[in-house]
């Protein structure tokens, strides 16, 4: 009997090329400092909505349907980047992120809908969601 195939999954929103270009420039400045950083490849920069972790591959279709329900009625909105930070802290940098200023309320609202929909699939709700790009 074969084991269940697992995939590492998250839910994200793709970003505009102009924003991506500015974030790549910021990444290059950070790299120039000599800091040992693991940065997201430019084509993969996104607004993080929810990290799902290791997910059985056969659950992906159900997640996609949950996302369709969550996004229903959500119109297009603009996002403006403001500020750069790190997770979890400055002593141990795992992730460099850019904050969301304009569009923050829309991102939070969509996140809440996503959280509700995927809970029915066994995913835990996020406690302290912070809209950000990685």
Buried (B, 14 or more C-beta within 10 A) or exposed (E): EEEEEEEEBEBBBEBEEEBBEBBBEBBEEBEEEEEEBEBBEEEEBBBBBBEBEEBEEEBEEBBEEBBEBBBEEEEEEEBEBEEBBBEEEEEEBEBBBBBBEEBBEBBEEBBBBBBEBBEEEEBEEBEEBBBBBB
